[in-house]
Amino acid sequence: KKKKITPWQNQKNSKTTFTPLEWKIIKDRPEDCIIEVLHWEETWTEDEIETRVIQLYNLKAGDEIDLSDELTFAIIEDCIQGTFMDRMADEINNYGYSDRITQGEWSAIVRASKSIEKKTGVEFSYGLAAVSERGWCTYDRPW
């Protein structure tokens, strides 16, 4: 029987950097949410998680992170699987493009999210309805 490989196991000895927009998307997840979710897993103490979250959230674009560290990867994975893309898609579905978010900004966010997924091996979670790069409403993942 073939053992399932998690994204973290695919990242062994993998170091990466993120662009300013990629970090903005990742760091959108509130720190207390990350701590709460990861503490449920009972793998790390709350203090260990909080310390690492603070370290990661103090990084800047271009700073290298090591995704082979299991806690670092778990934090990044939680950020990716958080609600950012759901909220952005809902915003566009409910209000359309506006001064809150333009079509150009949405397109840049979609490209950055694809890049994050490629670097980490973790996919963003999306609600039932999402909006494609071109603004079309769809019930499947738009890209």
C-alpha positions in Angstrom: 0.0 0.0 0.0 1.4 3.4 -1.0 1.8 5.9 1.8 0.2 9.3 1.1 2.8 12.1 1.0 1.8 15.4 2.6 2.8 18.7 1.1 5.2 19.2 4.0 7.0 16.0 3.2 7.5 17.2 -0.4 9.2 20.4 1.0 12.1 18.6 2.8 15.2 20.9 2.6 13.1 23.4 0.6 13.8 27.1 1.1 11.8 29.8 -0.6 11.1 33.5 -0.6 7.9 35.4 -1.2 7.1 38.6 -3.0 5.5 41.6 -1.2 2.0 40.7 -2.5 2.5 37.0 -1.7 3.5 38.0 1.9 0.5 40.3 2.1 -1.8 37.4 1.1 -0.1 35.0 3.6 0.0 37.4 6.5 -3.7 38.3 6.1 -4.5 35.4 8.4 -4.9 36.7 12.0 -2.1 35.4 14.3 -4.5 34.3 17.0 -6.5 32.2 14.5 -3.3 30.3 13.5 -2.3 29.7 17.1 -5.8 28.4 18.0 -6.0 26.1 15.0 -2.5 24.6 15.4 -2.8 24.3 19.1 -5.8 21.9 18.6 -3.4 19.5 16.9 -1.5 19.2 20.1 1.8 18.8 18.3 3.2 22.1 19.6 2.7 24.2 22.6 0.9 27.5 22.3 4.1 29.3 23.2 6.1 27.5 20.4 3.4 28.4 17.9 3.1 32.0 18.9 6.9 32.5 18.9 7.2 31.1 15.4 4.2 33.0 14.1 5.8 36.3 15.3 9.1 35.3 13.7 7.4 34.6 10.4 5.2 37.7 10.5 8.3 39.8 11.1 9.8 38.6 7.8 9.9 40.8 4.8 9.6 40.1 1.1 12.7 38.3 -0.1 13.6 36.9 3.3 14.2 33.2 3.0 12.1 30.7 4.9 12.7 27.0 5.4 9.6 25.0 4.5 11.3 21.8 5.7 10.7 22.9 9.3 7.4 21.2 10.2 6.0 24.1 12.4 7.0 26.8 9.9 5.2 24.8 7.1 2.1 24.2 9.3 1.8 27.9 9.9 2.2 28.8 6.2 -0.2 26.0 5.3 -2.8 27.4 7.8 -2.4 30.9 6.3 -3.0 29.5 2.8 -6.0 27.5 3.8 -7.4 30.4 5.7 -10.2 32.6 4.3 -8.4 35.2 2.2 -9.3 34.1 -1.3 -12.9 33.3 -0.1 -13.3 36.8 1.2 -11.8 38.4 -1.9 -14.1 36.3 -4.3 -17.1 37.1 -2.1 -16.3 40.8 -2.2 -16.2 40.7 -6.0 -19.3 38.5 -6.3 -21.3 40.8 -3.9 -20.0 44.3 -5.0 -18.2 43.8 -8.3 -15.0 45.7 -9.0 -14.8 49.0 -7.3 -12.4 51.3 -5.4 -12.2 48.4 -2.9 -10.7 46.1 -5.4 -10.1 46.6 -9.1 -9.9 44.0 -11.8 -6.2 44.6 -12.1 -5.7 44.1 -8.4 -7.7 40.9 -8.5 -5.7 39.6 -11.4 -2.5 40.3 -9.5 -3.8 38.5 -6.4 -4.8 35.5 -8.5 -1.3 35.3 -10.1 0.3 35.7 -6.6 -1.9 32.9 -5.1 -0.9 30.6 -8.0 2.8 31.3 -7.2 2.3 30.7 -3.5 0.6 27.3 -4.3 3.5 26.4 -6.6 6.1 27.3 -4.0 4.4 25.5 -1.1 2.4 22.7 -2.7 -0.6 23.8 -0.7 -3.8 25.0 -2.4 -6.0 27.9 -1.2 -9.5 26.9 -0.1 -12.3 28.6 -1.9 -16.1 28.9 -1.2 -18.7 27.5 -3.6 -18.8 30.6 -5.7 -15.5 32.3 -6.9 -14.5 34.8 -9.5 -12.1 34.1 -12.3 -9.3 36.5 -13.2 -11.6 38.0 -15.8 -14.4 38.5 -13.3 -16.7 35.7 -14.3 -18.6 34.0 -11.6 -18.2 30.3 -11.4 -19.0 27.5 -9.0 -15.7 25.7 -9.6 -12.2 26.9 -8.8 -11.6 29.6 -11.4 -8.0 28.7 -12.3 
